[in-house]
Amino acid sequence: MNDPFYLPLGDDRWRATVHTTGPWDARFQHGGPPSALLARAIEQRSPRADMIIARMTVDILGAIPVDELKVRSRVLRPGRSVELVEAALSAGGREVARAQAWRVLRTTQEIAPRQPAPTAPPLAAEGSPLVADGWVDGYLSAVEWRFAAGELAQPGPATAWTRLRHRLVPDEQPSPLQRVLAVADSGNGISSELDLTNWHFINPELTVHLHREAIGEWICLAAQTAISPGGVGLATSVLSDLDGPIGVGAQSLLIAQRQAEGSR
């Protein structure tokens, strides 16, 4: 926990550590850590305790290097009941990712659930190391993985409980939103339908809808991937904590054969 995903450099600048390294190329970050860093920036922009993030979309505008990042944020649409907040990451003078989040006013009334909430599979007693030919380690070892169904190297739907092994930034416990965004980008990876040694299935975006905040360290992804003949894919994940569902995630996918020097 003393070895975070990002180290502060001052003036809203952060140095990415090896824990952010993505599976496709050792030079570039997995989408999870920068999504969580954007979530942190959104939460800290004119924060309001009476609001909750209901939807957050991350657009990945280019390969995000395992290097220095600059963060900026602003309120695009202030309001009493709903607000739209934006955050962006830049590297080397170019914008590499941008996020927008709608936060909505919390209700002060007790409302009974309109339908029974399905429960996620029980948390497995032991974790499973994520090792796959053709993938680069870094982020994979920075997250604890406990599969309830499927596995990384096995095509098809999969369900995995996840827990961050490291803090996002020093001296801060990750917020519920940060925990979710740090792993929601992995839905396409754990539910791949193609041989990952021969194919890319890279997402240029991630959208997460939440109907409540996560409780505790564990976040479950029940993920599946659909691929159309035209070469476009969609990965969807039901997101849960130990108390039940908290929302859904979706990723549009670029499907392409891998090349020796491939990148986003």
C-alpha positions in Angstrom: 0.0 0.0 0.0 3.0 2.3 0.3 3.9 1.9 -3.3 1.1 3.7 -5.2 0.0 3.9 -8.8 1.0 7.6 -9.1 3.5 9.8 -7.3 2.9 13.5 -6.9 5.2 16.0 -8.7 3.3 19.1 -7.7 1.2 21.6 -9.7 -1.4 18.8 -10.6 1.4 16.7 -12.1 1.8 12.9 -11.4 4.4 10.3 -12.2 3.0 7.0 -13.2 4.7 3.9 -11.6 5.1 0.4 -12.9 1.8 -0.6 -11.4 0.0 1.3 -14.2 1.7 -0.6 -17.0 -0.9 -2.1 -19.4 -0.9 -5.6 -20.9 -0.4 -4.6 -24.5 2.9 -2.6 -24.3 5.3 -1.9 -21.4 5.4 1.8 -22.5 1.8 2.5 -22.0 -0.7 2.4 -19.1 -3.7 0.2 -18.6 -6.9 2.2 -18.8 -7.9 1.5 -15.2 -5.4 3.7 -13.2 -5.8 6.8 -15.4 -9.6 6.4 -15.2 -9.3 6.4 -11.4 -7.0 9.4 -11.5 -9.6 11.2 -13.6 -12.3 10.1 -11.1 -10.2 11.6 -8.3 -9.9 14.9 -10.1 -13.7 15.0 -10.7 -14.4 14.3 -7.1 -12.1 17.1 -5.9 -13.5 19.7 -8.3 -16.0 21.8 -6.3 -17.0 18.7 -4.2 -20.5 18.4 -2.8 -21.3 15.9 -0.1 -25.0 16.0 -1.1 -24.3 14.6 -4.6 -23.3 11.2 -6.0 -21.6 10.4 -9.4 -24.3 8.6 -11.4 -22.4 8.3 -14.7 -18.8 8.7 -15.8 -17.4 8.3 -19.3 -13.7 8.1 -20.1 -12.5 8.8 -23.6 -9.0 7.5 -24.3 -7.6 9.9 -26.9 -4.3 8.2 -27.4 -1.7 5.9 -25.8 -1.1 7.0 -22.2 2.6 6.7 -21.4 4.0 5.3 -18.2 5.4 8.8 -17.5 4.4 12.2 -16.3 0.8 13.3 -16.5 -0.8 16.7 -16.0 -4.4 16.8 -14.6 -7.0 19.5 -15.1 -10.7 19.7 -14.2 -13.6 22.0 -14.3 -17.4 22.2 -13.8 -19.0 22.3 -17.2 -22.6 22.6 -16.0 -23.2 23.7 -12.4 -26.6 23.2 -10.9 -28.6 22.6 -7.8 -29.7 19.1 -8.6 -27.4 17.9 -11.4 -23.9 18.9 -12.4 -21.6 17.9 -15.2 -17.9 17.8 -14.3 -15.0 17.3 -16.7 -11.4 16.2 -16.1 -8.5 15.6 -18.6 -5.0 14.1 -18.6 -2.2 15.4 -20.8 1.3 13.9 -21.4 4.1 15.7 -23.3 1.8 18.6 -24.2 -1.0 16.5 -25.7 -4.3 15.5 -24.2 -4.4 11.7 -23.8 -7.7 11.1 -21.9 -10.8 13.0 -21.0 -13.7 12.2 -18.6 -17.1 13.7 -18.0 -19.3 12.8 -15.1 -22.8 13.6 -14.1 -23.4 14.0 -10.4 -26.9 14.1 -9.1 -28.5 15.1 -5.8 -28.8 12.4 -3.2 -32.4 11.7 -2.1 -33.2 12.3 1.6 -36.2 9.9 1.4 -36.2 6.2 2.0 -37.1 4.4 -1.2 -37.6 0.6 -1.3 -35.9 -1.3 -4.2 -38.3 -1.8 -7.1 -37.0 -5.3 -7.9 -34.9 -7.9 -6.0 -31.2 -7.2 -6.5 -29.3 -10.2 -7.9 -26.3 -11.2 -5.8 -22.8 -11.7 -7.1 -21.1 -15.1 -6.7 -19.4 -15.6 -3.3 -15.9 -14.2 -2.9 -13.4 -17.0 -3.5 -11.1 -17.9 -0.7 -7.9 -17.5 -2.8 -6.8 -15.3 -5.6 -5.6 -16.3 -9.1 -2.5 -14.7 -10.6 -3.2 -13.3 -14.0 -0.5 -14.8 -16.3 -1.1 -14.9 -20.1 1.3 -15.3 -23.0 1.7 -12.1 -24.9 0.6 -9.8 -22.1 2.8 -7.5 -20.1 2.7 -7.5 -16.3 2.4 -4.4 -14.1 -1.3 -3.5 -13.6 -2.2 -7.3 -13.6 -0.1 -7.8 -10.4 -1.2 -4.5 -8.9 -4.8 -5.9 -8.5 -5.8 -9.0 -6.6 -8.0 -11.2 -8.8 -10.4 -13.9 -7.5 -12.3 -15.6 -10.3 -15.8 -17.0 -9.6 -16.4 -18.0 -13.2 -14.1 -18.2 -16.3 -10.5 -17.2 -16.4 -8.2 -14.9 -18.3 -6.8 -17.2 -20.9 -10.2 -18.9 -21.5 -12.5 -17.3 -24.1 -16.0 -16.4 -22.9 -17.8 -14.6 -20.1 -16.0 -14.3 -16.8 -16.8 -13.1 -13.3 -13.9 -11.8 -11.1 -13.7 -10.2 -7.7 -11.0 -7.5 -7.6 -9.1 -5.6 -4.9 -6.4 -2.9 -5.4 -3.1 -4.0 -3.8 -1.8 -0.4 -3.9 -3.2 3.1 -3.2 -3.9 5.3 -6.2 -1.8 8.1 -4.7 0.2 8.3 -1.5 -1.4 8.8 1.8 -5.0 8.5 0.5 -7.4 5.6 0.7 -9.0 5.2 -2.7 -12.6 6.4 -2.8 -15.5 4.1 -3.8 -15.6 5.7 -7.2 -11.8 5.4 -7.7 -11.9 1.7 -6.8 -14.6 1.1 -9.4 -13.0 3.1 -12.2 -9.6 1.4 -11.5 -11.0 -2.0 -12.4 -14.1 -1.4 -14.6 -11.8 -1.1 -17.6 -10.8 -4.8 -17.3 -14.2 -6.2 -18.4 -12.9 -6.7 -22.0 -9.8 -8.4 -20.8 -11.3 -11.0 -18.6 -14.2 -11.8 -21.0 -12.2 -11.9 -24.3 -13.7 -14.0 -27.1 -10.5 -14.1 -29.2 -6.9 -15.5 -28.7 -5.2 -12.6 -27.0 -1.8 -13.6 -28.4 -3.1 -12.9 -32.0 -5.8 -10.2 -31.5 -6.2 -6.8 -30.0 -9.6 -5.9 -28.4 -8.8 -2.4 -27.2 -11.4 0.0 -25.9 -11.1 3.7 -26.8 -13.8 4.5 -24.1 -15.3 3.3 -20.9 -18.7 4.3 -19.6 -19.8 3.4 -16.0 -23.4 4.0 -14.7 -23.8 3.7 -10.9 -27.0 3.6 -8.8 -25.1 3.6 -5.5 -21.6 4.0 -4.1 -19.5 0.9 -3.6 -18.9 -0.4 0.0 -15.6 -1.9 1.0 -12.5 -2.9 -1.0 -13.9 -5.7 -3.2 -15.4 -4.9 -6.6 -16.9 -7.7 -8.8 -17.0 -7.6 -12.6 -19.4 -10.1 -14.3 -18.3 -9.4 -17.9 -19.1 -10.6 -21.3 -18.0 -9.6 -24.8 -20.0 -9.5 -28.1 -18.1 -9.2 -31.5 -19.9 -8.4 -34.7 -18.8 -9.6 -38.2 -17.7 -6.0 -39.0 -15.0 -6.2 -36.4 -16.5 -4.0 -33.7 -17.0 -5.3 -30.2 -18.8 -4.4 -27.0 -17.8 -5.5 -23.5 -20.4 -5.1 -20.8 -19.9 -5.7 -17.0 -22.3 -5.9 -14.1 -20.5 -4.2 -11.2 -21.1 -5.3 -7.6 -19.7 -5.1 -4.1 -20.2 -7.6 -1.3 -23.6 -6.2 -0.7 -24.9 -6.6 -4.2 -25.0 -4.7 -7.6 -23.8 -1.1 -7.8 -24.0 -0.4 -11.5 -22.9 -1.4 -15.0 -19.9 -0.7 -17.2 -19.6 -0.8 -21.0 -16.6 -0.6 -23.4 -16.7 -0.1 -27.2 -13.9 -2.3 -28.7 -11.5 -2.0 -31.6 -10.9 -5.6 -32.9 -7.7 -6.0 -34.9 -4.9 -8.5 -35.3 -1.9 -7.9 -33.2 1.4 -6.6 -34.8 4.9 -6.5 -33.3 4.8 -2.8 -32.6 1.1 -2.4 -32.1 -0.3 0.3 -29.8 -3.5 2.3 -29.3 
